[in-house]
Amino acid sequence: LDLPVPAAAEPVFTGRDAVQGAILAKLADAGSIWPARLPRKEREALAAFYGERAGAPLWTDGRALLPRVDAVVRSLGRADADGLDPADYPPPVLSPARAANAADLADAELKLSAVLVLYARDARGGRIEPSRLSSLITPTLDLPGAGPVLSLLDGAADPGAALESFQPPHAGYRALKRKLAALREQRPGLPSVRRRMGPELTTQTIAVLGDAPRPAAPLVSPRLEGDILANMERWRWLPADLGSRYVAVNVPEFRLRLIEDGAVAHEARVITGRPETPTPIFSGLMDHAVVNPSWYVPPSIMKKEFLPGLAADPDYAAKRGYEVIRRRGQVSVRQPPGERNALGFIKFMFPNDHAVYLHDTPNRTLFGAGRRAFSHGCVRVENPFALADFVLGRDWSEARLKKLIGRGERTIHLPQKLPVHLTYFTVDVDAAGEMRTFEDLYGYNRRVRQALGLGA
């Protein structure tokens, strides 16, 4: 019986399958693969990401690393331009002396993904926990997770550009970045590896970079460079989207600005907290204002000033125009609305754990001082009714608001919540491109420098 001879089967390439299997095997004991600074949660997220893909790689076809790896390697090599250390994000090293096997490719795949996740998190502020510098520094960091980072890079036409998009997009950050580059260009010494190799930095040179000695650091003004780097780091504490319309207060500058579509619509001098009672650093949402506000003496002032005074003289509060009342089951001291009220005629509220806000003040002569650190932590605003004219909507002009003075407490809700960013920048670049510096009022800049290893 003559049977047809079956056609020869097409050869099946199993390199990618082998790499998948090697990835899954390494995930079972990946402790030596992950960067030491990568949080445990993100290590677990990386393992979950690859587990859901059954180990399918992003960066290799089973034979070698894909050409698109070159783009992310170049971006890692440019980390110093954004104030990060390229040494923190070493690309995987594949020996050019022999063909890569599945285990080597799996190792390179996982190490590369891990350093990309670490870079993205550091770009968004993951290097420092701000609250460890001070309990009054409480920004809400938007640190990206491993899955979203790798999914974004996997779907990007240019994964290198996608990786660098995790850096702050703000104009103030970009201006400092340009100043940092200009400062470094002025210094003598050897160029960096990244500058020297530039576009030639590809997967073909990864092995060389892995073992190459680093050039001696060129001479530069460590103080100015460190200050720029520390301020760039604090830009990472802000939301990537500040809002199309927002209020920004730079505490060391004693300045408030209302920004609309990237332009300054209104600005004013402000008074901020004394060094012993600092203004907190965080972002919030302003939702209402109060005209003719009462002032309830906060616990810190009660303890330090009023309780000792009341103990010595039962009429201590009354003589100063204050009322002792019961509020929520506790004794409080209240200053009624009026010309002498510590909050002036209006306050702007953005609920927060620090119980601070923007407000008027009866002592307006203090705005003439150069160093305006006089408050207990809140931000006093010069000409607050002009600010109200901008934030409360068309129905509440400055003239109409002033007619309410003396008519009792009145709450006015904003037509739309307005982001408020209390910031701390000691170096910035003005509209003319000139760099300006401000006093490190609370020592926060020094603490950031130390946390980044930039010296005191």
VOGU-3710 file (C-alpha; in Angstrom, 3 decimals, decimal comma):
1> ldlpvpaaae> 0,000/0,000/0,000  1,525/3,241/-1,116  0,919/6,008/1,423  1,697/9,698/0,748  4,886/10,868/2,332  4,135/13,738/4,767  5,774/17,037/4,001  8,711/17,964/6,171  7,590/20,027/9,126  8,753/23,615/9,340
11> pvftgrdavq> 11,505/23,986/11,938  10,135/25,416/15,166  12,197/28,109/16,884  12,015/27,557/20,634  14,339/30,331/21,890  11,510/32,583/23,067  9,777/29,660/24,757  12,994/28,804/26,517  13,401/32,397/27,703  9,827/32,398/28,988
21> gailaklada> 10,506/29,280/30,975  13,742/30,743/32,316  11,943/33,932/33,371  9,325/31,972/35,294  12,028/29,912/36,936  13,972/33,019/37,993  10,873/34,652/39,420  10,707/31,871/41,978  13,977/33,138/43,446  14,530/36,637/42,102
31> gsiwparlpr> 16,118/38,202/45,158  19,461/38,791/43,448  17,827/40,320/40,356  15,962/43,249/41,856  17,719/46,528/42,734  18,160/46,909/46,486  16,175/50,171/46,580  13,167/48,734/44,785  10,393/48,368/47,385  9,135/44,901/48,160
41> kerealaafy> 5,690/45,837/46,871  7,133/46,649/43,452  9,208/43,465/43,400  6,012/41,541/43,940  4,297/43,633/41,258  7,077/42,806/38,790  6,694/39,115/39,513  2,923/39,417/39,082  3,347/41,304/35,798  5,480/38,554/34,286
51> geragaplwt> 3,369/35,851/35,869  0,262/37,192/34,138  2,185/37,082/30,849  3,306/33,485/31,508  6,857/34,827/31,425  6,594/36,395/27,963  9,507/38,843/27,613  9,330/42,505/26,599  12,936/43,076/25,626  14,111/39,949/23,797
61> dgrallprvd> 12,976/37,803/20,895  14,639/34,719/22,354  17,904/35,193/20,479  19,117/38,612/21,676  17,888/41,865/23,149  15,582/43,738/20,800  16,786/46,930/19,072  14,212/48,962/21,071  16,315/48,298/24,151  18,798/50,828/22,785
71> avvrslgrad> 16,297/53,655/23,349  15,727/52,916/27,032  19,443/52,323/27,625  20,203/55,751/26,177  17,578/57,292/28,446  19,081/55,583/31,472  22,459/56,963/30,431  20,988/60,478/30,364  19,672/60,230/33,931  22,308/62,679/35,179
81> adgldpadyp> 20,706/65,460/33,117  17,654/65,134/35,372  19,663/65,037/38,571  19,561/61,260/38,895  22,630/59,017/39,050  23,007/56,691/36,024  24,904/54,297/38,306  21,584/53,622/40,068  20,132/52,195/36,843  22,773/49,851/35,380
91> ppvlsparaa> 21,711/48,193/32,123  22,076/44,403/31,969  25,457/43,141/30,853  25,586/40,505/28,119  28,982/39,165/27,206  29,859/39,800/23,554  32,232/36,826/23,636  29,481/34,197/23,351  25,915/33,860/22,235  23,377/34,610/24,915
101> naadladael> 21,508/31,597/26,236  17,992/31,551/27,646  19,134/31,996/31,245  21,263/35,038/30,356  18,438/36,629/28,366  15,931/35,980/31,149  18,305/37,544/33,645  18,825/40,593/31,380  15,071/40,904/30,777  14,178/41,021/34,465
111> klsavlvlya> 17,077/43,262/35,478  16,272/45,758/32,740  12,584/45,894/33,644  13,473/46,361/37,308  15,817/49,311/36,702  13,256/50,914/34,389  10,622/50,716/37,120  13,105/52,123/39,644  13,986/55,003/37,297  10,300/55,846/36,746
121> rdarggriep> 9,619/55,869/40,484  12,696/58,004/41,211  11,680/60,421/38,459  8,361/60,901/40,270  9,951/61,436/43,695  10,693/57,945/44,981  14,248/58,581/46,173  13,244/60,393/49,383  10,291/60,015/51,731  9,510/63,738/52,297
131> srlsslitpt> 7,779/63,256/55,650  11,015/61,849/57,065  12,599/65,261/56,547  9,807/66,933/58,498  6,329/66,003/59,673  5,199/69,239/58,000  6,277/68,084/54,520  3,392/65,915/53,370  2,987/65,917/49,589  1,024/63,072/48,030
141> ldlpgagpvl> 3,563/61,379/45,788  2,242/59,799/42,618  4,704/56,916/42,366  4,002/54,671/39,362  3,649/50,935/39,846  5,637/48,286/38,013  2,741/47,089/35,871  1,708/50,524/34,543  5,347/51,484/33,858  6,118/48,353/31,852
151> slldgaadpg> 2,776/48,426/30,032  3,433/52,042/28,974  6,933/51,240/27,740  5,761/48,105/25,947  3,130/50,006/24,003  5,261/53,070/23,203  6,631/53,748/19,749  9,640/55,321/21,477  10,091/53,616/24,861  13,016/55,891/25,716
161> aalesfqpph> 10,873/59,008/25,406  8,091/57,259/27,320  10,520/56,502/30,141  11,699/60,118/30,334  8,084/61,295/30,429  8,024/60,282/34,106  10,218/63,306/34,836  8,321/66,422/36,019  6,702/68,207/33,052  6,593/71,600/34,759
171> agyralkrkl> 8,205/74,682/33,228  9,973/75,503/36,510  11,605/72,067/36,574  12,691/72,274/32,933  14,206/75,714/33,551  16,319/74,356/36,424  17,337/71,405/34,261  18,629/73,811/31,607  20,534/75,783/34,234  22,088/72,567/35,523
181> aalreqrpgl> 23,240/71,648/32,015  24,673/75,131/31,445  26,523/74,995/34,757  28,056/71,643/33,920  29,080/72,801/30,468  31,138/75,571/32,065  33,174/73,274/34,247  36,580/71,915/33,215  37,456/68,256/33,230  36,647/65,070/31,368
191> psvrrrmgpe> 33,271/64,685/29,696  30,958/62,069/31,069  30,575/58,643/29,501  27,144/59,625/28,280  28,379/62,817/26,555  31,330/60,999/25,049  29,322/58,129/23,592  26,034/59,926/22,931  23,927/58,161/20,290  26,480/55,333/20,049
201> lttqtiavlg> 25,349/54,069/23,452  23,486/50,902/22,390  23,174/47,282/23,374  26,489/46,694/21,612  28,252/48,803/24,242  26,363/47,585/27,300  29,092/45,126/28,259  31,753/47,785/27,930  29,834/50,139/30,166  29,264/47,431/32,689
211> daprpaaplv> 32,966/47,099/33,479  34,369/50,455/32,396  35,925/52,670/35,087  34,047/55,912/35,593  35,926/59,120/34,783  36,977/61,381/37,601  34,262/63,899/38,456  34,990/67,272/36,852  35,357/70,314/39,038  32,176/72,286/39,632
221> sprlegdila> 30,629/74,539/42,251  29,230/71,852/44,567  27,064/74,301/46,476  25,197/75,720/43,484  24,895/72,393/41,679  23,677/70,718/44,861  21,109/73,443/45,435  19,781/73,094/41,892  19,569/69,314/42,261  17,779/69,583/45,607
231> nmerwrwlpa> 15,232/71,988/44,144  14,717/69,758/41,097  13,990/66,942/43,524  11,297/68,981/45,239  9,573/69,552/41,902  9,005/65,778/41,901  6,849/66,171/45,012  4,216/68,101/43,065  1,424/66,460/41,047  2,306/65,959/37,392
241> dlgsryvavn> -0,878/67,905/36,619  -0,932/71,079/38,693  -4,273/72,088/37,208  -5,092/74,471/34,374  -5,820/77,036/37,093  -4,154/76,914/40,497  -2,625/78,858/43,370  1,074/78,378/44,117  2,792/79,752/47,206  6,589/79,627/47,329
251> vpefrlrlie> 7,242/79,839/51,054  10,912/81,018/51,026  10,057/83,653/48,416  7,068/84,950/50,426  5,067/85,038/47,197  1,689/83,789/45,980  0,781/83,375/42,329  -2,483/82,453/40,674  -1,692/80,613/37,454  -4,133/80,328/34,569
261> dgavahearv> -3,165/78,266/31,500  0,516/78,570/32,351  0,524/82,353/32,838  0,500/84,423/36,022  -2,970/85,976/36,367  -2,440/87,434/39,833  0,353/87,580/42,393  0,785/88,934/45,875  3,205/89,158/48,749  2,531/86,768/51,602
271> itgrpetptp> 3,597/86,211/55,190  4,557/82,637/56,053  5,402/80,690/59,191  8,263/81,519/61,478  11,152/79,010/61,584  9,773/77,687/64,883  6,234/77,383/63,405  6,833/76,506/59,723  4,231/76,626/57,005  3,537/73,036/55,891
281> ifsglmdhav> 4,480/71,908/52,384  1,744/70,026/50,520  -1,019/70,363/47,922  -4,736/70,754/48,605  -8,009/71,845/47,048  -9,566/75,178/47,967  -13,338/74,770/48,137  -14,696/77,774/50,058  -13,940/81,149/51,576  -15,301/82,759/54,735
291> vnpswyvpps> -15,927/86,483/54,992  -15,861/87,978/58,513  -14,376/84,788/59,972  -14,066/83,940/63,632  -10,691/82,703/64,817  -10,463/79,742/67,128  -7,150/79,693/68,938  -5,304/76,507/67,872  -4,105/74,020/70,522  -0,439/74,998/70,188
301> imkkeflpgl> -1,157/78,670/70,955  -3,648/77,719/73,667  -0,965/75,692/75,433  1,846/78,207/75,098  0,005/81,499/75,547  -3,617/81,363/76,667  -3,638/78,669/79,343  -0,755/80,283/81,292  -2,491/83,665/80,897  -5,859/82,358/82,066
311> aadpdyaakr> -4,240/80,644/85,005  -2,777/83,963/86,122  -5,835/86,067/85,281  -9,360/84,673/84,655  -10,133/87,778/82,572  -7,030/87,305/80,370  -9,060/86,386/77,260  -11,856/88,906/77,763  -9,433/91,791/78,146  -8,048/90,955/74,723
321> gyevirrrgq> -11,394/90,663/73,020  -11,619/86,847/73,081  -14,464/84,607/74,241  -14,076/81,359/76,167  -16,683/78,920/74,826  -17,510/75,238/74,791  -17,069/73,733/71,334  -17,554/70,050/70,551  -17,394/69,203/74,213  -14,153/71,092/74,784
331> vsvrqppger> -13,239/74,542/75,978  -12,135/76,810/73,143  -11,058/80,413/72,882  -12,719/82,343/70,060  -11,903/85,711/68,598  -15,088/87,185/67,033  -15,071/88,756/63,570  -13,854/92,308/63,325  -10,977/94,625/62,506  -8,752/93,111/65,194
341> nalgfikfmf> -9,436/89,491/64,197  -6,211/87,584/63,512  -7,655/86,342/60,212  -8,665/89,781/59,026  -11,828/89,957/56,934  -11,537/86,801/54,804  -9,971/83,360/54,807  -9,614/80,789/52,014  -10,080/77,169/53,028  -8,526/74,038/51,542
351> pndhavylhd> -9,166/71,248/54,106  -5,964/69,574/55,287  -4,475/67,726/58,238  -2,365/70,752/59,219  -5,341/73,096/59,726  -3,671/75,869/57,739  -5,202/78,170/55,149  -4,757/81,491/53,341  -6,140/84,543/55,073  -6,170/88,296/55,557
361> tpnrtlfgag> -4,420/89,974/58,512  -5,058/93,119/60,554  -1,316/93,807/60,732  -0,801/94,795/57,094  2,353/96,820/57,724  4,304/93,541/57,949  4,018/93,111/54,170  6,626/95,835/53,819  9,304/93,627/55,380  11,704/91,738/53,136
371> rrafshgcvr> 11,813/88,591/55,264  8,144/87,926/56,025  8,278/84,867/58,302  5,906/85,991/61,064  2,932/83,608/61,191  2,099/80,507/63,222  2,024/78,470/59,988  -0,866/79,842/57,943  -0,252/82,043/54,917  -1,321/85,681/55,246
381> venpfaladf> -2,115/87,273/51,885  -1,678/90,897/50,939  -4,872/92,371/49,441  -6,838/89,117/49,818  -9,993/90,584/48,271  -8,126/90,936/44,975  -7,357/87,211/45,196  -11,001/86,523/46,041  -12,021/88,399/42,912  -10,137/85,763/40,911
391> vlgrdwsear> -11,110/82,598/42,788  -14,757/83,066/43,817  -16,258/83,567/40,366  -17,995/86,399/38,566  -20,769/86,769/41,121  -18,343/87,827/43,844  -16,386/90,873/42,773  -13,980/92,583/45,155  -16,456/95,457/45,563  -19,350/93,143/46,453
401> lkkligrger> -17,255/91,183/48,941  -16,159/94,303/50,763  -19,810/95,265/51,259  -20,127/92,159/53,448  -17,569/93,395/55,965  -19,131/93,731/59,383  -22,325/91,870/58,435  -21,553/88,578/60,156  -19,774/85,407/59,082  -20,552/84,352/55,492
411> tihlpqklpv> -19,350/81,173/53,745  -18,954/81,312/49,963  -18,301/78,116/48,021  -16,044/78,215/44,980  -17,776/77,358/41,692  -15,001/74,818/41,121  -12,386/73,482/43,517  -9,031/75,176/43,019  -5,695/73,378/43,545  -3,402/75,051/46,065
421> hltyftvdvd> 0,290/74,120/46,140  2,383/75,214/49,103  5,933/74,805/47,806  9,485/75,316/49,015  11,885/76,404/46,285  15,112/78,168/47,224  16,326/78,321/43,601  14,197/79,157/40,598  14,431/80,779/37,178  12,409/83,925/36,445
431> aagemrtfed> 10,589/84,858/33,246  13,752/86,516/31,899  15,741/83,315/32,370  17,683/84,626/35,365  18,336/82,315/38,280  17,180/83,552/41,688  17,934/82,182/45,144  16,046/82,508/48,415  16,905/81,829/52,033  16,619/78,232/53,203
441> lygynrrvrq> 14,110/79,436/55,771  13,416/76,117/57,500  16,553/74,214/56,528  14,578/71,951/54,194  16,922/72,482/51,264  19,865/71,408/53,431  17,982/68,282/54,503  17,200/67,336/50,908  20,841/67,810/49,944  21,914/65,539/52,769
451> alglga> 19,293/62,922/51,912  20,570/62,871/48,312  24,188/62,624/49,435  25,020/66,109/48,144  26,552/67,412/51,384  25,180/69,851/53,939
//
